[in-house]
Amino acid sequence: MIEELATALLVFMVYILVAGSLTPYDVATGLLVSTITGLVTGKYLIRNPSKILQPQRLILLIFYFFKYITIIEFKSHMDVVKRIFNMNIKPGIVKVPVTVTSEYARLFVANSITNTPGTVVIDERDGFFYVNWINVSTKDPLEARRLISEEFETYASKILD
């Protein structure tokens, strides 16, 4: 039952954030949609319910979210803008090793890389991400990991592994 409840709560929070409103209609609709979604999908989405009961994971996720949308995104956007103006780009595809173990953690890292301007994960296989990078400064996989995904993997392993 904890899986369904956690899923419903997450869906409700996202629904209210997207709606941007706390009118009775939005709250009622959000409760209905999130309850149905939680009951139908909770047992498939939550694999380890004990992790849900660890508040430090949620606190770290919230910290990561705000750090990502403020600091990490800003620095990446400014780097891409600078490269657009001076046309200093060396695009290419690099092989980046992935050290996180769970599927959710790998998805977390892949989404973080792809949502960061200048990098896109185009494939994952054999424990590696293949990343289209706007400025290939190294072809060494370990160095590329350090520059592209190491920080994301640190948070992903603490939150999801």
N, C-alpha and C positions, 0 to 999 in steps of 0.2 A: 504493500500500500504506500510505502514511503516513495517509491519510484513514481507512482502516478501523481502523488501530491507535489513532489518536487518539480515534475514536468509541468503540471498545471500552474504552479506558482511562477515558474520562469515564463511560460507563455503569457500569463496574465500581466506580468511586469512589462514584457516586450509590447504587448497589445496596448497597454496604457501609455507607454512611452511613444509609440508610433501614433496613437490617436491624439496625444497631446492634450487630453481633456479628462476631467473627472466628473462629467455630467452623469446623472443616474443612468441614462441610456448607455453611455460608453462603459460604465462599470458593470452594468447588468449583462451587456453583450460580451464584454471581456470575460466575466465569470462563466458565462455559458460556453463560450468558445474554448476557454482554457480548461474547464472541467471535462468537456468531451475529448479534447486533445490529450489531456493527461491520462484519462481512462483508456483511451485507445492505444496510445503510443508509449506510455511511461515504462512499461515492462521491456520494451525494445530499446529504448534510449539510455536507460540507466543500467549499467552493468554491475556496478559495485556501490550499493546503497550506503555502505559505511563511510564512503568518502563525502557524501552529502552532509553528514553529521559532524564534519570537521570544519569549524568556522574559519580556521586560519587559511583554508583553501579559498574560501569566498572572499576574505579580506585581501588576500594576495591577488585574486582575479580583479577585484575592483581597483586596487593600486595599479596593476598592469594596464588595465583599460585606460585609466586616466593618463598614465605615463605614455602609453602608445599614442592616444589621440592628441596629446599636447606636444611632448618633446620629440618622440621618434618620428611621427608624421611631419612635424614642422621642419626638422632637420632634413629629412628626405625630400620634401617639397622644395626647400630652398636649394638643395644640391641639384635637383632636376632643372629648376628655373635657371640657375647659373650655367648649367651645361647647355641649355637651349640658347641662351644669349651668346655664349662664346663658342658654341658648337664643338666643345671638347668631349666627344663621346667615342667610346670604343665598345660598341655592343657585341655581345656574344653569349654563348651558352656555356655555363660552367657546371661541373659535377660537384654537388655539395653533400657530404655524408650527414646522415640523420642519426642522432643518438637516442632520441626519445623512443619509448617502446610501445605505448598504446596507440591504437588507431586514432583516438580523440586527440592525443597529444601531437601526433604527426599532422592531423588536419589543422589543429591550432597553429602549428608552426608554418605549414604551407599557406594558410590564409593570412597570417601575419606578413609573410614574405610577399605574397601577391598583392596585398593591400598597401604595401609600402611602395611609394613611387620609385620607379627605376628598376624594379625587380618583379619577375613573374615566374612562378613555378609552372613548368610546362609538362613535367612528367615525374613520376616517382616509381622507382624499381630497384630491387636488390639493395635496399638500405640507403639509397641516394635520392636526392632531389636534383632534377636538371632545371637550372634557373636561367632564364633569359635576363641578362644583367646589362644595364645601360652603359656601365663603365667597367669593363673587365680589367681589373688591376692585377689579377693573378690567376693563373690556371691551376695552382696547387689546391686540391680539394680541401685540405685542412685549413689553409689560409682563407679560402673562399668561405668556408663555414664560419670562421671567426668574424669575418667582415659582414656576412649576410645573415646568418641564422643563430649564432651562438646565444645572443641575449634572449631571443624568442624561445629557444630550447630550454634555457635555464628556467624561465617562468613556466613553460609547458610541463616540464618534469615535476615541478613543485605543485602545480595546480592539478594536473590530470594523471600523472603516473603513480 
